Amino acid sequence: MFYDNKPYYNTLKWDDIFVSATEFIAKMVSVGGITDTADLTELYEILSLKYVTSYTRYTNEFGFTQAIKRELYTEFPFYLEKKSLAAEMIAVEIAEVQRGQRQLQNRIETHDEPIVNASTVPIDDLSTEQMNIEITNNKLDAIKSKYNVMNRNYLNGIYKRCDELFRVVLSDDTQILYPQGE
């Protein structure tokens, strides 16, 4: 069998279908509604890092490109958002993470008398108080928070979705019928 004037024995390989990022963009057009060429170039690089010489489970390129679009329809936009959020978190300084949070508490002193048949009419004899509390994290907790964000591999979601589109070939099963000389 021939594909693009090259013989193939099993299914198509990644590099049989996509030779370059421009060819990838031309064939894929959009993934999950994303048509930006920079984002699609990044997706090509991510996928080709792992699958560059891998055999697909498909014998035609249309079926394979549709399968990638299907698998990454939601995962690729999520990847871009996760990457953006991680970049923002990395840009945050430790001092900003340490600032922590602010809480506003309202305190109402009530009598210990049980309320029976409560109504919506306001009670005049209540004393109220507001208290503003600012909690500051220590530096170690701030560093841990920032490290936990940086310690994420956002490529795993893409690879997990695409692994099923490729065959695992542990050894070459080509059998030579005639001796090939010396």
C-alpha positions as CSV (number, residue, x, y, z in Angstrom):
1,M,0.0,0.0,0.0
2,F,1.1,3.5,-0.7
3,Y,0.4,6.8,1.0
4,D,1.9,10.0,-0.5
5,N,4.1,7.9,-2.8
6,K,5.7,6.1,0.2
7,P,5.0,2.5,1.1
8,Y,3.5,1.8,4.4
9,Y,3.0,-1.5,6.1
10,N,0.9,-0.8,9.1
11,T,-1.0,2.4,9.9
12,L,0.1,6.0,9.2
13,K,2.8,7.6,11.3
14,W,2.6,11.1,12.8
15,D,5.2,12.4,10.4
16,D,3.4,10.8,7.5
17,I,0.5,13.2,8.2
18,F,2.2,16.3,9.6
19,V,5.7,17.2,8.5
20,S,5.7,20.7,9.8
21,A,3.7,23.2,11.9
22,T,2.4,25.0,8.8
23,E,1.1,21.7,7.4
24,F,-0.5,20.9,10.8
25,I,-2.3,24.3,10.8
26,A,-3.4,23.9,7.2
27,K,-4.9,20.4,7.9
28,M,-6.4,21.1,11.4
29,V,-7.7,24.7,10.8
30,S,-9.1,24.9,14.3
31,V,-9.0,22.8,17.5
32,G,-11.8,23.5,20.1
33,G,-12.6,26.7,18.3
34,I,-9.1,28.0,18.5
35,T,-7.7,29.2,15.2
36,D,-4.8,31.4,16.3
37,T,-1.7,30.2,14.4
38,A,0.6,30.7,17.4
39,D,-1.6,28.5,19.6
40,L,-1.9,25.8,16.9
41,T,1.9,25.9,16.3
42,E,2.3,25.4,20.1
43,L,-0.1,22.4,19.9
44,Y,1.9,21.0,17.0
45,E,5.1,21.2,19.0
46,I,3.6,19.7,22.1
47,L,2.2,16.7,20.1
48,S,5.3,16.2,17.9
49,L,7.5,16.1,21.0
50,K,5.9,12.9,22.0
51,Y,4.4,11.4,18.8
52,V,6.9,12.4,16.1
53,T,7.6,8.8,14.9
54,S,4.6,7.1,16.4
55,Y,2.2,4.9,14.5
56,T,-1.4,6.2,14.6
57,R,-4.4,3.9,14.9
58,Y,-5.7,5.2,11.6
59,T,-5.0,4.4,7.9
60,N,-6.3,7.7,6.6
61,E,-5.4,11.2,7.6
62,F,-8.9,12.6,7.7
63,G,-10.0,10.1,10.4
64,F,-6.9,10.9,12.4
65,T,-7.2,14.7,12.2
66,Q,-10.9,14.5,13.2
67,A,-10.0,12.2,16.1
68,I,-7.4,14.8,17.4
69,K,-10.0,17.6,17.1
70,R,-12.5,15.4,19.0
71,E,-10.1,14.5,21.8
72,L,-8.7,18.1,22.2
73,Y,-12.0,19.9,21.7
74,T,-12.2,20.9,25.4
75,E,-8.7,19.9,26.6
76,F,-6.8,22.4,24.4
77,P,-8.7,25.5,25.5
78,F,-8.3,24.3,29.1
79,Y,-4.6,23.9,28.6
80,L,-4.3,27.5,27.3
81,E,-6.2,28.8,30.3
82,K,-4.2,26.8,32.8
83,K,-1.0,28.0,31.1
84,S,-2.2,31.6,31.4
85,L,-3.2,31.3,35.0
86,A,0.1,29.6,35.9
87,A,2.0,32.4,34.2
88,E,0.1,35.0,36.3
89,M,0.7,33.1,39.5
90,I,4.4,32.8,38.7
91,A,4.5,36.6,38.2
92,V,3.0,37.2,41.6
93,E,5.7,38.1,44.2
94,I,6.0,36.2,47.5
95,A,5.1,39.4,49.4
96,E,1.8,39.5,47.6
97,V,1.0,35.9,48.4
98,Q,1.9,36.6,52.0
99,R,-0.7,39.3,52.3
100,G,-3.3,36.7,52.8
101,Q,-7.0,37.5,53.1
102,R,-9.3,39.9,54.8
103,Q,-12.4,39.0,56.7
104,L,-15.2,41.3,57.8
105,Q,-17.2,39.9,60.7
106,N,-20.5,41.3,61.9
107,R,-21.3,40.6,65.6
108,I,-24.8,41.0,67.0
109,E,-25.5,40.7,70.6
110,T,-28.8,39.1,71.2
111,H,-30.5,38.0,74.3
112,D,-30.8,34.4,75.3
113,E,-34.5,34.4,74.9
114,P,-35.9,32.0,72.3
115,I,-37.5,33.6,69.3
116,V,-41.0,32.3,68.7
117,N,-43.0,33.3,65.6
118,A,-40.2,35.4,64.2
119,S,-41.2,38.4,62.1
120,T,-39.4,40.7,59.7
121,V,-40.0,43.7,61.9
122,P,-36.6,45.2,63.0
123,I,-35.7,45.0,66.7
124,D,-34.6,48.3,68.1
125,D,-32.6,47.0,71.1
126,L,-29.8,45.2,69.4
127,S,-26.2,46.3,69.6
128,T,-24.0,45.5,66.6
129,E,-20.3,45.6,66.1
130,Q,-18.1,45.1,63.0
131,M,-14.6,43.7,63.1
132,N,-12.1,43.7,60.2
133,I,-9.5,40.9,60.5
134,E,-6.5,40.7,58.2
135,I,-4.7,37.3,58.1
136,T,-1.1,37.3,56.9
137,N,0.5,34.1,55.8
138,N,4.0,33.3,56.8
139,K,6.7,33.3,54.1
140,L,7.1,29.5,54.1
141,D,3.4,29.1,53.3
142,A,3.5,31.7,50.6
143,I,6.5,29.9,49.0
144,K,4.7,26.6,49.2
145,S,1.6,28.1,47.5
146,K,3.7,29.5,44.7
147,Y,5.7,26.2,44.3
148,N,2.5,24.1,44.1
149,V,1.3,26.2,41.2
150,M,4.7,25.9,39.4
151,N,4.8,22.1,40.1
152,R,2.1,21.3,37.5
153,N,2.6,19.6,34.2
154,Y,-0.2,20.9,32.0
155,L,0.8,18.7,29.1
156,N,-0.5,15.6,30.8
157,G,-4.1,16.3,30.0
158,I,-3.3,16.7,26.3
159,Y,-1.1,13.5,26.2
160,K,-3.7,11.5,28.2
161,R,-6.4,12.4,25.6
162,C,-4.2,11.7,22.6
163,D,-2.4,8.5,23.8
164,E,-5.3,6.3,22.6
165,L,-5.0,7.7,19.1
166,F,-1.6,6.0,18.7
167,R,-0.4,2.4,18.7
168,V,2.2,1.1,21.0
169,V,4.8,-0.8,18.8
170,L,7.4,-2.5,20.9
171,S,9.4,-4.0,18.0
172,D,9.3,-3.9,14.3
173,D,7.4,-6.9,12.9
174,T,8.5,-6.6,9.3
175,Q,9.4,-10.0,7.8
176,I,11.8,-10.2,4.9
177,L,10.7,-12.8,2.5
178,Y,13.8,-12.8,0.3
179,P,17.4,-12.3,1.4
180,Q,18.6,-8.7,0.8
181,G,22.1,-9.4,-0.4
182,E,25.1,-9.3,1.9
